[in-house]
């Protein structure tokens, strides 16, 4: 039976419901995808719990991979039988099959499995724009990276190292230190176990970080600013710990003429040419061994609630997939 995961109200993982679906014939510009692997992202959690509001009732999920089994009129970039992946809307990737705008489908290289594609594409494109566009990391850059043991951190740390950076990872518990080190961090700090800005200064002979990638938000924001060198870049790209308080503009000057930005994926992957270019860069990085597509946990699609619970509890240990 074909199924999809839907919700009618925000809440905990228990609001996710399994519903039967029927295959639909693609309209103009659409393709039907028999999905083989579905990526789970923390954004899905925030949409489910209402932190990031979405229209309800609705589906959930913004990335998947699978096989094209039907196309509508005017579709030229993919054909029946192609293995493809996609990221971003419309919502509804938590499904065994679905209609999707064909022009946003990315054909997969022969050497990349659909499972690997669903593991790496969304987070890989995020890592690519953060490291190449938001701040151009290069040889000698000093990078402070929160969540270094998480799914995104396990892509950003080795990619930043490949670009020549010195990477200081931040993790939430001692059990995560070894995973962050294995991802390529030159040093790993445990949040709450030290004075973070002081430790960053010690590790860099007083220079501090050129760029801070902070996806935590409210509890870490001030420490992140204080870990930057003069004219350093504060990249606040998420708020898993809560939205940071507003920053008086004079604070940035007082702390060394700092730069502050709040980038998002949609602004870096909506334009089709840019989207395809970044996707190809991710595939190339996987092929070169710079980053690895390695899911930490795989759940049946019908157990999406358990996948969300693992993400929220911090027990996921990396990338999470759903399999129809």
Buried (B, 14 or more C-beta within 10 A) or exposed (E): EBBBBBBEEBEEBEBBBBEEBEBEEBEEBBBBBBBBBBBBBBBBBBBBBEBEEBEEEBBBBBBBBBBBBBBBEEBEBBEEEBBBBBBBBEBBBBBBBBBBBBBBBBBBEEEBBBBBBBBBBBBBBBBBBBBBEBBEBEEEBBBBBBBBBBBBBBBBBBBBBBBEBBBBBBBBEEEBBEBBBEBBBBBBBBBEEEEBBEBBBEBBEEBBBBBBBBBBBEEBBBBBBBBBBEEBBBBBBBBBBEEBEEBEEEEBEEBBEBEBEEBEBEEBBEEEEBBBEBBEBBBEBBEEEBBBBEBBBBBEBBBBBBBBBBBBEEEBBBBBBBBB
